[in-house]
Amino acid sequence: MPTRRKQTYAECVAERRCPCCHLLHGPDEKFKLCESCRFLYKKRLIARMARGCCRRCKAKATHRDMCEKHYEQGRRANKKRLDFRRKHGLCQRCRAPAQKSHCDKCNEERAEITKRRRRRLRKAGLCTNCAQPAVPERSLCPECAEKWAVKEAARQLDPERRADQRARAAARKLAYAAAGLCNSCGKIPPVVDRKRCKRCADRSLEATRITAAKAKTQRLLSQNKKNPAHSHLEPAALRKLRKV
C-alpha cells in the first residue's frame, strides 16, 4: 500500500496547516503553529533553557541562550537580512518602506518599549543602559555615566546640534510652564514663586557645585597645583561633593 509523502514546511504554510501536526488552521489563526503545538514548543523551550542548553539544540549555551554555532548562524543571517532591507529602503523591523532604518510606526513602538524598560529599571534602582546597580538617585551606573559624559562632551562641539538642543529645551520649558509644571522634569508643580520643584532645584545646585569644582581643579592643574579638596578630575572624586 503506497504511503502518503510527508508535507514539507513550506507546503504546510502555503496550505495553512500546522507544520508539526498538519492540522488545518482556522480562519482567524495568525500563527504558523496551532495552539497546542505552540504550548508544547514553549514548554520544551523553557525546560531546555532552564538546563542551560541552547534554545535551538541540546548543546551548552555560551551566548545567553544559544550555543556558539547557532549564535554565529543567527548573527550572519541577521546581518544579511538587515543589509538587504537597508539597501532596498525597507524598515528593518516590519519591511515597510522607510526613509531611515525604521518606519514611523515602528519608531513609535520602539520608543514606547524603551520607555517601559527604562521605567522598570529605574524603579528597581538599576542602570537604564546595562541593568547594573545605578548611582543612588540616578538612572545610570558610574561606568555608563562616564561614557555618556564623554560622548556628550564630543557632541557639544557641534554648533548646529547645540542650537537644536537649545531650541527644543526652550519649547519644552514653555510647554511645562503653560501646564503649571516644573520646567525641568515636567512631572510635578514647582515650588511657589519658582520654576523648578524642590528635587530638581537641589539637583541643579549640586550640578553647579560639581561644575565649579571641576573648573577650579582645571585652573589649578594648569598652574601645576593641586586642588585641596579634589586633586584630580576623576568622576569618583567629584562625586564626593554630593555627600558634602
C-alpha positions in Angstrom: 0.0 0.0 0.0 1.6 3.3 -1.0 2.3 5.7 1.8 1.5 9.4 1.7 4.5 11.7 1.3 5.1 13.9 4.3 4.4 17.5 3.6 7.3 20.0 3.8 7.3 23.1 6.0 6.6 25.4 3.0 3.7 23.3 1.8 2.1 23.3 5.2 2.4 27.1 5.5 1.0 27.5 2.0 -2.0 25.3 2.7 -2.5 27.0 6.2 -1.7 23.8 8.1 0.4 23.4 11.2 3.9 22.2 10.3 4.1 19.9 13.3 0.7 18.2 13.5 -0.5 19.0 9.9 -3.9 20.1 11.2 -5.8 22.7 9.1 -5.8 26.2 10.7 -8.9 28.1 11.5 -9.9 31.3 9.6 -8.6 33.5 12.4 -5.3 31.8 13.1 -2.4 34.2 12.8 0.5 31.9 13.8 2.1 29.1 11.8 1.8 26.6 14.6 -1.5 25.6 16.1 -2.3 26.5 19.7 -1.5 23.0 21.2 1.9 22.8 19.3 2.8 26.4 20.4 2.2 25.4 24.0 4.3 22.2 23.7 7.1 24.2 21.9 7.2 26.9 24.6 7.2 24.2 27.4 10.1 22.4 25.8 12.0 25.7 25.2 11.6 26.8 28.8 12.8 23.4 30.1 15.8 23.4 27.7 16.9 26.9 28.7 16.4 26.1 32.4 19.0 23.3 32.0 21.5 25.9 30.5 21.1 24.5 27.0 20.9 26.2 23.6 17.3 27.1 22.7 17.8 25.5 19.3 19.8 22.4 20.2 20.9 20.4 23.3 24.4 21.9 23.4 25.6 24.1 26.3 24.6 27.8 25.9 27.6 30.1 25.7 25.9 33.3 24.4 22.9 33.9 26.6 20.5 31.2 25.4 22.4 30.0 22.3 25.5 27.9 21.6 28.4 29.1 19.6 27.3 27.5 16.4 23.7 28.8 16.4 24.8 32.2 17.7 27.1 32.7 14.7 24.5 31.4 12.3 21.9 33.8 13.7 24.3 36.7 13.6 25.2 36.2 10.0 21.6 35.7 9.0 20.5 38.8 10.8 23.3 40.9 9.2 22.3 39.6 5.8 18.6 40.4 6.3 19.3 43.9 7.7 21.7 44.7 4.8 19.1 43.7 2.3 16.4 45.8 3.9 18.7 48.8 4.2 19.8 48.5 0.6 16.2 48.5 -0.6 14.9 51.2 1.7 12.8 48.9 3.9 12.1 49.1 7.6 14.4 46.7 9.5 11.6 45.6 11.7 8.4 45.2 9.5 9.8 45.6 5.9 7.6 48.6 5.2 9.0 51.4 3.1 11.0 53.7 5.3 13.2 56.8 4.8 15.6 55.7 7.6 16.2 52.4 9.3 12.7 52.1 10.7 9.3 53.4 9.7 7.3 55.8 11.8 5.0 53.2 13.3 8.0 51.0 14.4 9.8 54.1 15.8 6.8 54.8 18.0 6.5 51.2 19.2 10.3 51.0 19.9 10.1 54.3 21.8 7.3 53.0 24.0 9.1 49.8 24.6 12.2 51.7 25.6 10.2 53.9 28.0 8.6 51.0 29.7 12.0 49.2 30.1 13.7 52.3 31.5 10.8 53.0 33.8 11.1 49.4 35.1 14.9 49.5 35.6 14.7 53.0 37.2 12.1 51.7 39.7 14.4 48.7 40.6 17.4 51.0 41.1 19.3 49.7 38.1 21.1 51.4 35.3 18.8 52.1 32.3 21.6 51.2 29.9 23.3 48.0 31.2 20.9 47.0 34.1 23.7 47.1 36.7 23.2 48.8 40.1 22.9 52.6 39.4 24.2 55.5 41.4 21.7 56.5 44.1 19.1 58.8 42.8 20.5 58.5 39.3 19.5 56.4 36.3 23.0 55.3 35.2 25.8 53.3 36.8 29.2 55.0 37.3 30.7 53.4 34.2 27.8 54.3 31.9 27.6 57.8 33.3 31.3 58.4 32.5 30.9 57.0 28.9 27.8 59.2 28.4 29.7 62.3 29.7 32.5 61.7 27.2 30.1 61.3 24.3 28.0 64.3 25.3 31.1 66.4 25.5 32.0 65.4 22.0 28.5 66.2 20.7 28.6 69.6 22.3 31.4 70.6 19.9 28.9 70.6 17.0 27.3 74.2 16.9 24.2 73.0 14.9 23.5 70.3 17.5 23.8 72.7 20.4 21.5 75.2 18.7 18.9 72.5 18.1 19.1 71.3 21.7 18.6 74.8 23.0 15.6 75.4 20.7 13.9 72.1 21.8 14.7 72.8 25.5 13.1 76.3 25.3 10.0 74.9 23.6 9.8 72.2 26.3 10.1 74.7 29.1 7.3 76.8 27.6 5.1 73.8 27.4 5.8 72.8 31.0 5.2 76.4 32.2 1.9 76.6 30.4 0.8 73.3 32.1 1.9 74.6 35.5 4.7 72.0 35.9 8.3 72.1 36.8 10.3 73.3 33.8 13.0 70.6 34.3 11.1 67.3 34.9 7.6 68.3 33.9 6.1 65.9 36.3 5.0 67.9 39.4 4.2 71.5 40.1 7.1 73.8 41.0 7.8 75.4 44.4 5.8 78.6 45.0 7.3 81.6 43.1 9.9 79.3 41.5 10.2 77.5 38.2 11.5 74.2 39.5 10.3 71.6 42.0 12.4 71.1 45.1 14.1 67.9 43.8 15.1 69.5 40.5 16.3 72.6 42.3 18.5 70.6 44.6 19.9 68.6 41.7 20.7 71.8 39.8 22.5 73.2 42.8 24.5 70.0 43.1 25.5 70.0 39.4 26.6 73.7 39.8 28.8 72.8 42.7 30.4 69.9 40.8 31.0 72.1 37.7 32.6 74.8 39.8 34.8 72.1 41.5 35.9 70.8 38.0 36.7 74.4 36.8 38.7 75.1 39.9 40.6 71.9 39.6 41.4 72.5 35.9 42.6 76.0 36.7 44.9 74.7 39.5 46.2 71.9 37.3 47.2 74.5 34.6 49.3 76.2 37.3 50.8 72.8 38.4 48.9 73.0 41.7 46.5 70.6 43.4 43.0 71.2 44.5 43.0 70.8 48.3 39.5 69.1 48.0 39.9 67.2 44.8 43.4 66.6 43.4 42.3 65.2 40.0 39.3 65.1 37.7 38.2 61.5 38.2 34.4 61.2 38.4 34.7 59.1 41.6 36.4 62.1 43.3 33.9 64.6 42.0 31.0 62.5 43.2 32.2 63.0 46.8 30.8 66.6 46.5 27.3 65.1 46.7 27.9 64.0 50.2 29.1 67.4 51.4 
